[in-house]
Amino acid sequence: MKTYEQAKKEYEEEIAKTLAHVKHIKKTKTFDFLCPQCKKVKKILVKRAKLGVGIKYCHANCRAIAHRDRKKAEIDNIIQGLKDRIEELESKQ
């Protein structure tokens, strides 16, 4: 027959093992992340991934390059539209 002290000791040891296991899992569980800009695959800790939004780029430099590329594409589309409009007006004359 177990005494209260023995049962409590086993209980606390089991809880300590479980907490140590959870701590280990938090330190080691990763996922593969493919950066859409540089196409590198990185292992990232699940714990470090931002909640809700998630990460989109591997580094601030990749995010900045993607932003510049998007803005350049917008400007190129505007310029191409203006060139088409100029050609249209010249062809009417």
For each residue, the residues with C-beta under 8 A, 3 or more apart:
1:
2: 6 7
3: 6 7
4: 7 8
5: 8 9
6: 2 3 9 10
7: 2 3 4 10 11
8: 4 5 11 12
9: 5 6 12 13
10: 6 7 13 14
11: 7 8 14 15
12: 8 9 15 16
13: 9 10 16 17
14: 10 11 17 18
15: 11 12 18 19
16: 12 13 19 20
17: 13 14 20 21
18: 14 15 21 22
19: 15 16 22 23
20: 16 17 23 24
21: 17 18 24 25
22: 18 19 25 26
23: 19 20 26 27
24: 20 21 27 28
25: 21 22 28 29
26: 22 23 29 45 47
27: 23 24 45
28: 24 25
29: 25 26 45 46 47
30: 43 44 45 46
31: 43 44 46 49
32: 41 42 43
33: 41 42 43 44 55 58
34: 39 40 41
35: 38 39 40 41 42 57 58 59 62
36: 39 56 57 66
37: 57 58 62 63 65 66
38: 35 58 62
39: 34 35 36
40: 34 35 58
41: 32 33 34 35
42: 32 33 35 58
43: 30 31 32 33
44: 30 31 33 48 49 55
45: 26 27 29 30 48 49
46: 29 30 31 49
47: 26 29
48: 44 45
49: 31 44 45 46 54 55
50: 53 54 55
51:
52:
53: 50 56
54: 49 50
55: 33 44 49 50 58
56: 36 53 63
57: 35 36 37 60 62 63 66
58: 33 35 37 38 40 42 55 62
59: 35 62 63
60: 57 63 64
61: 64 65
62: 35 37 38 57 58 59 65 66
63: 37 56 57 59 60 66 67
64: 60 61 67 68
65: 37 61 62 68 69
66: 36 37 57 62 63 69 70
67: 63 64 70 71
68: 64 65 71 72
69: 65 66 72 73
70: 66 67 73 74
71: 67 68 74 75
72: 68 69 75 76
73: 69 70 76 77
74: 70 71 77 78
75: 71 72 78 79
76: 72 73 79 80
77: 73 74 80 81
78: 74 75 81 82
79: 75 76 82 83
80: 76 77 83 84
81: 77 78 84 85
82: 78 79 85 86
83: 79 80 86 87
84: 80 81 87 88
85: 81 82 88 89
86: 82 83 89 90
87: 83 84 90 91
88: 84 85 91 92
89: 85 86 92 93
90: 86 87 93
91: 87 88
92: 88 89
93: 89 90
